[in-house]
Amino acid sequence: MLQNLETLDLKATSVSELPKGISKLRKLRHLIGSG
């Protein structure tokens, strides 16, 4: 489903931790968040 996702932008979300399955996104190159 998301196997071709390259950029994940979490800046304007309330996500506090990433799921274990994030490692299955083999093409993910950019993970954007705020700290």
C-alpha positions as CSV (number, residue, x, y, z in Angstrom):
1,M,0.0,0.0,0.0
2,L,2.6,2.6,1.0
3,Q,5.7,0.7,-0.2
4,N,6.7,3.6,-2.6
5,L,6.4,6.3,0.1
6,E,9.6,8.4,0.1
7,T,8.7,11.3,2.4
8,L,6.7,11.2,5.6
9,D,5.9,14.6,7.1
10,L,4.7,14.5,10.7
11,K,5.1,18.1,11.7
12,A,1.5,19.0,12.1
13,T,0.4,15.8,13.7
14,S,0.2,14.5,17.3
15,V,2.2,11.4,16.6
16,S,4.6,10.7,19.5
17,E,6.1,7.5,18.4
18,L,6.5,5.5,15.2
19,P,5.0,2.0,14.7
20,K,7.4,-1.0,14.4
21,G,6.1,-1.5,10.9
22,I,7.8,1.7,9.7
23,S,10.8,-0.4,8.8
24,K,8.8,-2.0,6.0
25,L,8.8,1.3,4.2
26,R,11.9,0.4,2.2
27,K,11.9,3.5,0.0
28,L,11.4,6.0,2.9
29,R,14.2,8.6,2.6
30,H,12.8,11.6,4.5
31,L,11.1,11.6,7.9
32,I,10.1,15.1,8.9
33,G,9.0,15.9,12.4
34,S,9.3,18.5,15.2
35,G,11.2,17.9,18.4
